[in-house]
């Protein structure tokens, strides 16, 4: 790979760079975050890193599995690590291509038949839905018979995330999947359920934070689910040649990789950690996580958040101490101080606003812990690509994430190969174009001696 120490490629507006290309939709599109980086970016860096059969690529923040799926398509073994249980589940399912597609379709059709019969018992159909001009759903005779979430469970999701009739359809479908479970296909069927739940059944919108749009009276749920299963079947037939390419996924904290991965086992890394902003990544998957019972109560939600790098104030806890890892980093301390000074100047006094400076230090401290713990796992000469974005979410103080990330990596013994512009995006807060970059690192070809402490 050609090197260009600490260089940044020419900046240009390239907002379409993050869009998934039609040719790449197979498997990738089963379930993915709206802000996931695209498969073609993974492909580009697989080529730049000269990876081939026999190499192993790691994604320590694997999300919904873009790196893993694309690596498998390219015939390259991969390992993913993800703390969010819904995202972990999605990644694990998306790299499991060992399925009899004919049996999958047949089982799904039987599920649909049974679900439609149960819906019809209340006079509910799925091929013709109630329109927005329908009467208030509470006026329908079947309203009291609709399946509902327990009150404590309902508190875990955003209010009005899903309307009563689509929720009833979803719960009937989910109940039938569990009652007539096929052990070989259940995971794929549940992932298809998660996809249709978010994209068709719910009232959610993503732009980029998750919110609730105009409430819909009804939605196509069962037919939408069968359509997703059919897509899965078609995709599996397309990728069958690479069915044997190994891909493992772990549900774990990316700051503790050495507990699950073997020393000198990774040839390359390509990933995108969360960005330092006020986006609560746990809310992005909350509805499906709750309905699939990956998160059953507030305690489980908190436990999951504690395994994430602190990137927003809603995920900060009393005993957090990752900020100690950057206590001597002058530029990070300067930025945190500037955020706190701006907060005081503007008279911002909410509990979340008081944490802006703290979470900035916690974020980069968590990144430091991750990069430090990763070192013994890497093979000499391993290349790493980190997709990161500059931010100004905290009172418009610029956080040059890529630059700071590279500086931390260098202090931990990594070599900085380049900082490549991926795209720019418009920030509504500052009315400026913010950079998203790929920080390219290399672990030295000759192993260095390093301290296990996150600062050495």
Order of alpha helices (4+ residues) and beta strands (2+ residues): alpha-beta-alpha-beta-alpha-alpha-alpha-alpha-alpha-beta-beta-alpha-beta-beta-alpha-alpha-alpha-alpha-alpha-beta-alpha-beta-beta
